[in-house]
Amino acid sequence: MNRSGFAEFARRFAESPVGVVSLLVTLFFIFCALFAPWISPTDPYDLSKLQLADALKPVGAHKMVPGEEIRLDFAVANGVAAAQGDAKGIAADSCGDNCLSVGMKSGGLASLQIRNLPKGVTVEGATKHPIQPWWTVANPRDGVVRITSADALPKDFKFSVVAKTTDHPTDFVFRLGTDAFGRDMLSAILYGIRISVFVGIVAAGAALVIGTGLGLLAAWRGGVTDAVIMRAVDFMLGFPSILVGLAILAVLGSGVSKVVLAIVIVQWSYYARTSRSLAMSELGKEYVEAARCLRLPASRIMIRHVLPNCLPQIIVLFTLNIAAAIALESSLSFLGVGLPLTQPSLGMLIANGYQYIFSQQYWLSLYPGIVLLVMIVAMNLLGDRLRDLNNPRLNN
């Protein structure tokens, strides 16, 4: 296509606002797929940075830094407690007769455990371990617990403290919440777009090459070759795509390459049937007869002369099949036979959130579902617009 022809095609394409919007949306998703590692806030593949404390955070929640665990020994002599080592912010002071208070000088306490107290000494509001002499207070009031005794406290004894400080928020915000693994949903969706677009383009492209080649071969050779290829096409088209994909992945296992192979096996027949019908109509035209009279090789006639006249319709089918490939990959991942859990495709994200859909944690499935819906609809509308432009009956 020369420059003037492309300009005319672009002008006609721009006459449809829906087509322009669908093209822009599709380009946006391709941009997200290409630059996901740079524009995503986190790397959902880096399992070392995931924290279960961040699991199932709602939209707009802050990332939390887990509290630390502090262990410290105290020695009490004549009612005065002294830390054995670096106190690390923990203090033990007298709070009256037969009473010691233990708490943090600054910061919050999630829990405080007192160990190895003498007999007769207890901790107010604590739960005692059924076997060990350990007393635990969860969320101690004002960050302080009281060690008391009905009788006088022993003059000299030792005890240990295990303090767990409270989590505290950071400046990082989970814009779309987190999933059950603590992954940032925005980052997971961006990487899911990356996987879906990659699978869609690679699978549809490979199916285009294989199917178009077989379709052109069937049209040129005819006879037994045509019959065998077309019966294989009829056989493939007789099965639902999702059923074929499930059967293939049940044998091969999960993984990106295996999903691509399953989609190629499903989709090649569409290109074979379309390219054969287009090539059959082109082979009866005069330019093909002229090429035959010049004794040009069959491969050159089909690739240099017939194929370019079939490409517009094949490209339209390629655009539509990208969306179909993305939908099939998402369906297979949703059913648990597509991609593994560590690779957050859109279908896998929706499947992971399905079990939480009735517990008010809507963001786990809603946002990946919206992204997947918009992506597929935009690509289908783009394919419809390209098909209209290549329909000679509408070029009036």
Secondary structure as UniProt FT lines:
FT   HELIX           3..14
FT   HELIX           17..34
FT   HELIX           36..39
FT   TURN            44..45
FT   HELIX           47..49
FT   HELIX           52..54
FT   TURN            55..56
FT   TURN            59..60
FT   STRAND          61..65
FT   STRAND          69..77
FT   TURN            78..79
FT   STRAND          80..83
FT   TURN            88..89
FT   STRAND          90..94
FT   TURN            97..98
FT   STRAND          99..104
FT   STRAND          109..115
FT   TURN            119..120
FT   STRAND          121..123
FT   TURN            124..125
FT   STRAND          127..128
FT   STRAND          134..138
FT   HELIX           141..143
FT   STRAND          144..149
FT   STRAND          156..165
FT   STRAND          168..174
FT   TURN            175..176
FT   TURN            180..181
FT   HELIX           185..221
FT   HELIX           223..237
FT   HELIX           241..252
FT   HELIX           256..283
FT   HELIX           286..293
FT   TURN            294..295
FT   HELIX           298..300
FT   HELIX           301..306
FT   HELIX           307..334
FT   TURN            335..336
FT   TURN            341..342
FT   HELIX           346..354
FT   TURN            355..360
FT   HELIX           363..389
FT   HELIX           392..394
//
